Amino acid sequence: MTNRRIIYATQGVAIGDIGATGVSDSWGSSDVSVVTGSGNMFVMHGLQSIAVSTNFNLEAVNELGQLSAYENVEDVPDIEITMERVLDGYTLAYHAGTVQALDPTLTGRQNARADIRILVGLDTDSAVSAGDAITTEMYGSGTYISNISISMPTDGNFTESTTFVGNNKKWLTAGGAQLLLGAGGVANAAFSFGSDSPDSPDGGVMRRNNFITGSGITTLGSNGFVTVLPSFIDGITNNGSIQAGADGYASFANCGTVDNTYVHIQSISFSADLGREAINNLGTLAPYYRYINFPVNVTTDIEVIATAGDNIDAVEAVPTGGNLNNHTIQVLLDDSTVVQTGNKNKLTSVSWGGGDAGGGNATITYSMQNSNDFVILHSGDPIGMTAAAYFRYWF
């Protein structure tokens, strides 16, 4: 049968360990501990989009005596795969792409590589499910995470956007290296999208009601977690040391818990561009390694409804200690997602606007930045650590 187009219902994606030989379903918030995922591909749930770009790097070599190129030298191709998914209780793409990480930090995840596979089904099907006929499979091997961002708005779904970079991509139809495309040209048994739904405590996609506020402690592994934000935000009181964890990490800096009676958060977003660069060596064309160019700037943007001033003094006669302080940022969702950006976040800008004569509310946006502190935890992370060692303060 001729395939006339590709739509969202006819694409299936799996991400996993480099050289993975098996395919399994992702884990969700219902899993009580972190489990080992080495050697496996993980079916991606909640995926909203995926884009693949391929750039062939050419360098023209000319010579004296003719205008035409002497040779157009081809270097290794650059492959970039970008995807966005809703936070839905299942394994994050960021986690599925770093199965061999030593720990959840940027340095712990930096050397992990991933395979990404995409199935393309028939436009006459309503889902990609086990046994369905498949037209082709894309295999992107040995990719590295190069960018990760998390967005938490009040007016939509919470999302994860992840970019992978690599140098290898193949389209497979039969025989050899395909993994998702099973025998007889049908989808692997791990796919069950025909009856798919989120795996979160309330059975839905993460939205504003899934953002945990208040001073109550949520226990994950052996530690208690709570959302804390900078105390200069009007309505957030500096609580000092919020709680003592079993691992001894308890000294939070200039932050407080969120009381919705006094502070009204409109959105929070986190992002880190890892800036992968290649190390080459004589004797091979492929890069020896694509490294993270530390230091990495980790950005947090917090927008709130203005109920007073922005509480930020900025004076040219910089006082002792400076205009700014370090602040702890940690955010907790009810599907066990924890985002930590450490104790050394400093304000880079603050903007106060809106509330003009045309209507609308005044809002304040605080942009924070730190270097290298960016940890995302979740019960579906296949990193392979025990829950007690995994769920802790990594700053």
C-alpha positions in Angstrom: 0.0 0.0 0.0 1.3 3.5 -0.9 1.9 5.8 2.1 0.8 9.3 1.2 1.9 11.3 4.2 3.2 11.1 7.8 1.1 12.4 10.7 1.5 12.3 14.5 -0.4 9.1 14.9 2.0 7.2 12.6 5.3 8.0 14.3 6.8 6.1 17.2 10.1 6.9 19.0 12.4 5.0 21.3 15.5 6.3 23.0 18.1 4.3 24.9 21.6 3.0 25.6 24.1 3.2 22.8 24.2 -0.2 21.1 20.9 -1.2 22.8 19.6 -4.6 21.8 16.2 -4.6 23.5 13.1 -2.5 23.6 11.0 -1.9 26.7 8.2 0.4 27.8 9.2 3.5 29.9 8.8 3.6 33.6 6.5 6.1 35.3 5.8 7.8 38.6 4.2 4.6 39.9 7.6 3.0 40.1 8.9 3.0 43.6 12.6 3.0 42.9 15.1 3.8 40.2 15.8 0.7 38.0 18.6 -0.3 35.7 18.1 0.3 32.0 21.4 -0.6 30.5 21.2 -2.2 27.0 17.6 -1.1 26.4 15.6 1.3 24.2 12.7 3.0 26.0 9.4 3.9 24.2 8.8 7.6 24.5 5.4 8.6 25.8 3.8 12.1 25.6 5.9 13.1 22.6 4.6 16.2 20.8 7.2 16.7 18.0 10.4 15.4 16.7 12.7 17.0 14.0 15.8 15.6 12.4 18.3 17.8 10.6 21.4 16.6 8.7 24.2 18.9 7.6 27.0 17.7 5.3 30.2 19.7 6.0 32.0 20.5 2.7 35.2 22.3 2.2 36.2 23.4 -1.3 39.9 23.0 -2.2 40.9 25.1 -5.2 44.2 25.2 -7.1 46.2 27.5 -9.2 45.4 27.0 -12.9 41.6 26.5 -12.9 38.5 28.2 -11.5 36.6 24.9 -10.9 37.1 23.3 -7.5 40.0 20.9 -7.3 38.0 18.9 -4.7 35.0 19.4 -2.5 36.1 17.6 0.6 33.4 16.0 2.7 33.9 15.9 6.5 31.7 14.0 8.9 28.0 14.9 8.8 26.3 16.6 11.7 23.0 15.1 12.9 20.7 17.1 15.2 17.5 15.5 16.7 15.2 17.8 18.6 12.1 16.6 20.4 9.4 18.0 22.7 7.2 16.0 25.0 4.8 16.7 27.8 5.7 15.8 31.3 3.3 12.9 32.0 4.8 10.7 34.7 6.9 8.6 32.2 10.6 8.5 31.7 12.0 11.8 30.4 13.8 11.9 27.1 16.8 13.5 28.9 17.0 10.4 31.2 16.4 7.8 28.4 19.3 9.5 26.6 21.7 9.2 29.5 21.3 5.6 30.6 25.0 5.1 31.3 25.3 8.2 33.5 27.4 7.9 36.7 25.0 10.2 38.6 22.3 12.7 37.8 24.6 15.8 37.6 25.8 17.4 34.3 29.3 15.9 34.9 27.8 12.5 35.7 25.7 12.5 32.5 28.2 14.1 30.2 29.8 11.0 28.7 26.6 9.0 28.2 25.6 8.4 24.6 22.2 7.3 23.2 20.6 5.6 20.3 17.4 7.1 18.9 15.0 5.2 16.7 11.9 6.4 14.9 9.2 4.2 13.4 7.1 5.5 10.5 3.8 3.7 10.0 1.1 3.8 7.4 -1.2 6.8 7.1 -4.1 4.4 7.1 -3.4 3.4 10.7 -4.7 5.2 13.8 -1.8 4.3 16.0 1.7 2.8 16.0 1.1 -0.4 17.9 2.7 -3.8 18.1 2.1 -5.8 15.0 1.2 -2.8 12.8 2.8 -2.5 9.4 5.7 -0.1 9.3 7.2 1.6 6.2 10.7 2.4 7.6 12.8 3.0 10.7 15.4 5.7 11.3 18.4 4.8 13.4 20.5 7.6 14.9 23.4 6.1 16.8 25.8 7.3 19.4 24.2 10.7 20.0 24.9 13.1 22.9 22.6 15.4 24.8 23.3 19.0 23.7 20.4 21.0 25.1 17.7 20.5 27.7 14.9 22.8 28.8 11.8 22.4 31.1 8.8 24.7 30.8 6.1 25.1 33.5 3.4 27.6 32.4 0.1 28.3 34.1 -1.8 28.3 30.7 -0.8 24.9 29.3 1.1 21.7 29.7 4.5 21.3 31.3 7.0 20.3 28.7 10.5 18.9 28.2 12.5 19.9 25.1 15.7 17.9 24.4 18.2 18.1 21.6 20.7 15.3 20.7 23.7 15.6 18.4 25.6 12.9 16.6 27.2 11.9 13.3 25.4 8.7 12.3 21.9 8.2 10.8 20.5 5.4 8.7 17.0 4.7 7.2 16.2 1.0 7.4 13.5 -1.0 5.7 14.5 -4.6 6.3 17.5 -6.8 7.3 20.4 -5.8 9.5 20.4 -3.1 12.1 16.7 -2.4 12.6 15.3 -2.9 16.2 11.9 -1.4 16.4 10.9 -2.8 13.0 10.3 -6.4 13.9 10.1 -9.5 11.7 7.6 -9.3 8.9 7.9 -5.5 8.7 5.7 -4.8 11.8 6.2 -2.7 14.9 8.1 -4.2 17.9 6.0 -5.8 20.7 7.0 -3.0 23.1 4.7 -0.4 21.3 1.2 -0.1 22.7 0.2 3.4 21.7 -3.3 2.3 20.7 -4.4 2.5 24.4 -1.8 4.8 25.8 -2.4 7.4 28.6 -0.2 9.3 31.1 1.3 7.5 34.1 1.0 10.2 36.7 -0.7 10.1 40.2 -3.8 11.9 38.8 -3.7 10.1 35.5 -3.0 13.3 33.5 -0.4 15.4 31.9 1.5 17.7 34.3 -0.1 21.2 34.6 -0.2 24.0 37.1 -2.1 21.9 39.7 0.7 19.4 39.7 3.2 21.9 40.9 3.8 21.3 44.6 3.8 24.3 46.9 3.7 24.8 50.6 6.1 23.7 53.3 5.0 20.1 53.5 7.8 17.5 52.8 7.4 14.9 50.0 9.6 11.9 50.7 11.4 10.3 47.7 14.0 7.7 48.4 15.4 8.6 51.9 15.0 12.3 51.6 12.3 15.0 51.9 11.8 17.4 49.1 10.0 20.7 48.8 9.7 23.6 46.3 11.9 26.5 47.3 12.4 29.8 45.3 14.5 32.9 45.9 13.3 34.9 49.0 13.5 38.3 47.2 10.2 37.4 45.4 7.4 39.2 47.2 5.5 36.8 49.4 8.2 34.2 49.8 9.8 34.2 53.3 13.4 33.2 53.8 13.1 29.8 55.6 16.8 29.2 55.9 17.5 25.5 56.1 14.3 24.0 54.9 14.9 20.4 56.1 17.7 18.1 56.9 18.2 15.2 54.4 19.6 11.8 55.2 22.6 12.7 53.2 23.3 15.8 55.3 22.6 18.3 52.6 20.5 20.9 54.4 22.0 24.3 54.0 19.8 26.2 51.4 20.6 29.8 50.6 18.3 32.8 50.7 15.2 30.9 49.7 11.7 30.0 50.9 8.7 27.8 50.4 5.8 28.9 48.2 2.5 30.0 49.9 -0.1 30.6 47.2 -1.9 33.1 49.6 1.0 35.5 49.1 2.8 34.7 45.9 1.2 33.9 42.5 3.7 32.2 40.1 2.8 32.4 36.4 5.6 30.3 34.9 9.0 28.8 35.6 11.4 27.6 33.0 14.8 26.0 33.2 17.4 25.6 30.3 21.0 24.6 29.7 22.9 24.6 26.5 25.7 22.1 26.8 27.6 23.4 23.7 29.0 20.1 22.5 32.3 20.4 20.6 34.3 17.7 18.8 37.8 16.4 19.6 39.3 14.8 16.5 42.5 12.8 16.1 44.7 11.6 13.3 43.9 8.2 11.9 40.1 8.4 11.9 37.5 10.8 10.4 34.9 10.3 13.2 35.3 12.5 16.3 37.1 10.9 19.2 34.7 12.6 21.6 32.0 15.4 21.7 32.6 17.2 25.0 30.5 19.6 27.1 32.2 23.0 27.0 32.2 23.8 30.7 31.3 26.1 32.4 27.6 25.7 31.3 25.2 28.5 32.1 22.0 27.2 33.6 19.1 29.6 33.4 15.9 29.8 35.4 13.2 32.3 34.5 10.4 32.9 37.1 7.4 35.1 36.3 5.0 36.2 39.0 2.0 38.5 39.3 3.2 41.8 40.7 1.6 42.6 44.1 4.3 45.1 45.2 7.7 46.1 43.8 10.3 43.7 42.4 12.3 44.0 45.7 15.6 44.4 43.8 17.9 47.2 44.7 20.6 48.1 42.1 23.1 50.8 43.0 26.3 51.9 41.2 28.2 52.2 44.5 28.2 48.5 44.9 27.9 47.7 48.6 30.1 45.2 50.4 29.2 41.8 49.2 27.6 43.2 46.0 24.1 44.0 44.9 23.3 40.3 44.7 23.1 37.1 46.8 23.2 33.4 46.1 19.9 31.7 46.1 18.7 28.1 46.1 16.1 26.9 43.6 14.4 23.5 43.7 11.0 22.6 42.1 8.9 19.6 42.8 6.1 18.1 40.8 3.7 15.4 42.1 4.9 12.8 39.6 8.3 12.7 41.4 10.0 15.1 39.1 12.5 17.2 41.0 14.5 20.1 39.3 17.5 21.4 41.2 19.7 24.3 40.2 21.7 24.5 43.3 22.6 27.1 45.9 24.4 29.6 43.7 21.8 31.1 41.5 22.2 34.8 41.0 19.9 37.3 39.4 20.9 38.4 35.9 17.9 40.6 35.1 14.5 41.6 36.4 11.7 43.1 34.3 8.5 44.7 35.6 5.8 45.4 33.1 2.1 45.2 32.1 -0.8 46.6 34.1 -1.2 49.5 31.6 -4.3 51.5 30.8 -5.3 49.0 28.2 -6.0 46.4 30.9 -4.1 43.4 32.1 -2.0 42.7 35.2 1.5 43.8 36.0 4.0 40.9 36.1 7.6 40.6 37.2 10.0 38.2 35.5 13.2 37.2 37.3 16.0 35.6 35.3 18.5 33.6 37.3 21.8 32.0 36.4 24.3 29.6 37.8 27.2 27.6 36.4 26.9 23.8 36.0 24.3 23.1 38.7 21.4 21.4 36.9 19.9 18.1 38.1 16.6 16.6 37.1 15.3 13.6 39.1 12.4 11.3 38.4 11.3 7.8 39.5 11.4 6.6 35.9 15.1 7.5 35.3 16.8 4.3 34.1 20.3 5.4 35.4 20.6 2.3 37.6 21.2 3.8 41.0 19.3 2.8 44.1 16.6 5.2 45.2 18.4 6.1 48.4 21.5 7.1 46.5 19.6 8.8 43.7 17.0 11.0 45.5 19.1 13.5 47.4 20.4 17.0 47.2 23.0 17.1 44.4 24.3 20.6 45.2 
